[in-house]
Amino acid sequence: MASSSYTQPETSPQRHPQPSAPKYADLDEVFDDLSSRFILNLPDHQLNSLERICFQVEQAHWFYEDFVREANPSLPSLPLKRFSETFFNACPLLHRWSGDHEGAFAHFMQYKTRVPVCGAIMLNETWDKVVLVKGWKASAGWGFPKGKINESEAEDACAVREVLEETGYNLAGQINPADVIEVSIREQQVTLFVVPNVPEDYAFETKTRKEISKIDWFKLSDLPTWKRNKVPGSKFYLITPFVSCVITSNILRRGTYVCADL
């Protein structure tokens, strides 16, 4: 369940909030349109929350990179920090934070890493293979499908939503709340439900855009455990804290497993 110690948008940021983008004359016109799409219609309680505003700005950034630049290739690619600074200056409703954008951005990045994450460890019928997803960038590692929880969203509902978005597989009705692994990583709570009996012949297909590049099955015996492998550059570094817990849950086949904080 979403913690009362944080707030975030009613829905998690999506990689494709709109199907297309028009042509623009310049960046000023772009930010005018983005203000209308992502800021102007927000309720007052969200406009007064830096965290919620920043989530909207991040969503606008994804839309800009994924759709606006695709339709307008002459426009520059902008890192999130530079994009948000420009947006804060361009949109009148964001001017209150433009004077200390550096501090506002740092606060948001720190805050975002503490928002709880939920997902699933999807196993085959014999519990010896697991589904992993790889991020979009060439340097991205493999990890379990997961994502940030929405405000007032149940943990299992978040897991179902994120797995469906990232893999195309619907876990609705297949999650047992008792079969869960919880890990705290740098003050962020990560909750992964262990879900067996996922068919190996299922044709996984992500519903995201420029977020997931590959989805595949891996043998548990081929994956490093946290104790055996602490190499930061490993392509499996995102899953190593969980593998030993998966092995334990495989043996016990029931219960809640809380791994040590990392």
N, C-alpha and C positions, 0 to 999 in steps of 0.2 A: 504494500500500500504506500502511496506517496507520503513522504514525511512532512510533518507540519513545520519543519525547520527551513523549508525552502519553498519558493514559488517559481512557476514557469508557465509558458503559454498553455491555453486550454488544449491545444493539440501540439504534438511535437513537430519541429521543423521538417518539412518534406523537401526532397531534392527537386520536385517538379510541381509546384503549386499551381502553375498555369501551363496549358499545352503549347503556347506559342508566344512570340513577342513581335511587336511591329518594328518598322524601320525608324531610326532616330537620326536627327540632324547632328546632335552633339551630346556630350555628357550631361549638360544642364538639362536637356530634354529627357534624358534617361532618368535622372534623379527626380525630376518632377513626376514622371510616371510611376517610379518606384514608391514615391511618397504616397501617391494615391492608392496604389495596390496594397501596401504593407503597413502604413502608419495612420493615415488620416481617419480611417473608420474604426480605430481601436477605441474601446470604452475608456473612460477617464481613469479607472483604477489601473489599467495597463499602461496608459500614457504616463502615469506617475511612478511607475516601477522601472528603474534602470535595467534590471535583469530581463524583464519582459520586452522592453524596447530593444535590448541587444539581441534577444532571440529573433525578433522580427527583422532586425537589420541583417542578422546572419542568414535568415531565410531569403531576404532580398538579394544578398550576395550570391547565394546559390542560383537564384533565378537569373541574375545578371550573367554569371559565368556559364550556366548551362543553356540559356535560351537567348538572352539579349545579344551576347557576343556571337552566337551562332548565326543569328539573323543580321548582325552588323559586325562583320569580321574586322573592320577598321578600328573598332573600339579596343582599348587596351585591357589586358588582364590585370586585375587589381587584387592584391592580397587582402585578406579580411580587415586587417588593421587600417590600411590606407583607405579601403572602401568605406569603412565605418566613419573614419574621420571626415571624408568628403560628404558622406550622407548627413552627418551631424551638422555640418555647415550649410548644406543645401536645403534641408527641411526645417522650416520655422518651428515646428513642434519639438524638434530635437536640439534647438539652440541652447537650452539651459545647461546641456552637458558638453557643448562644444568647447567651452573654455578650459576644461580639464579632460579632454578626450583620452590622454595618456592614462590618467588614473581610472577613468571609467572603463576603458578597454581592459586594463589589468585586473580590475575588480571582476568584470564579467568572465574573463578567462579562468580566473581562480574559482569563481562561483560555479561555472559550468562543469568543472572537473569533479565537483562534489554532488552533482545531481545523480541519484541512484540509477543504476542500469539493470535491465532485466532481459533475459533471453532464454535459450534452451540448448542443452546438450543432447542432440538427436542421435540415438543409437539404433543399430539394426536389430533384427530379432535375436541374434546370438550375443549381443552386447560386446562385440569385438571390433566394431567399426563405428566411426563417428562422422557427422557432417560438419565440415568447416567451410568458411567463406573467406575470400581474399579481397582486400581493399582494392580500390581503383588504381592507385599509383603503382608504378613498377616496383617501388621499394616497400610496398605494404606487406604486412605479414598475414598469416592465416589466423582466424579466430572463430569463436562460436557466434552464430547470429544473435545479435542483441542490440539494444538501444535505450535511450533515456526514457524514463517513466514520465507520463503526464501527470499534472496535478489531479489528485483524487482518483487516479487510475489504480486498479488492483494489479498486483505484481504479475499474476498469471495472465491477465488480459493484456498487459504490456508485452509479455513474452510472445503471446499469440500474434499480436499486431506486428511486432518487429520481425519475427520469423517469417510471417507471410510476406512482408515488404521485401525482405532481403533474399528469400529463397523461393517464394511462390508456394510454399507448403503450408497448409492450414492445420494448426495444432489444436483447434477448437475441440473440446471434449476429450482430449488425449492427455492433458496435464493433470497429474496428481500433486496437489500442493505439498504433500509430505515428502515427495521425492525432489529435494532441492539442495543445491550447493550454494553457500553464501561465502563470499570472500570480500574483505575490505582491502582495497588497493589505494594507497595514498589518499585516505579519507573518503574514497568513493565506494559505496556499497554496490557490489555486483552480485545479482541473484540469478542463478541459472537452474532451470528445472530440467531434471533428467527424464527424457522421454524415449523409451525403447519402442521397438517394433515399427520403426519407420522403414517402408519398403525401399530396398536398395535400387530397384529399377525405376523409382520415381524420377520424372524429368524436371529437375529443379530449374527455375528461371526467375531471376530477380525482377522485382517490380520497380526497383530504384533506377536512377539515372546517374551514371558516372560515380557510383558509390561502391558497387560490388563487381569485381572483374571475373571471379571464378567461384564455383561451388562444387565441392567434391567430397567423396568418401575417403577416410584415412583409417588404417588399422591402428587401434589403440597401442598395440605393441611397437609400432614404429614411431610413436610420439615421445618426446622427451618429458620426463617428470621434472617437477620444480627442483628436486634434490639433485638430479643427475645433470641438469643443464641450466646454467644461469647466464648464458652468453647473450648479451643485449642485442647482438645483431642477428640472432637466430630468427628464421622466418616463422617459428612457432612460439615466439616469446609471449604472445597474447594469451596463450592457452596453458602454458607451463604451470601456473599456480593451481590449475584445476585438475590436471591429469591424475595426480595421486589420489585425489578425492573421488574421481570417476572410478578408479580401480577399486577403492574401498567400497563405493556404492555398488559396484558390480558384484563384489563378494557378498555384501549384506542384502542387496536388492531391495532395501527399504530404509526410509528414515531421512532426517535432515542432517546434513553434513556441513559444519561450519569450519572452514579452514582458517589457519592463523592469519592475522593481519600482515600485510606486506608493505 
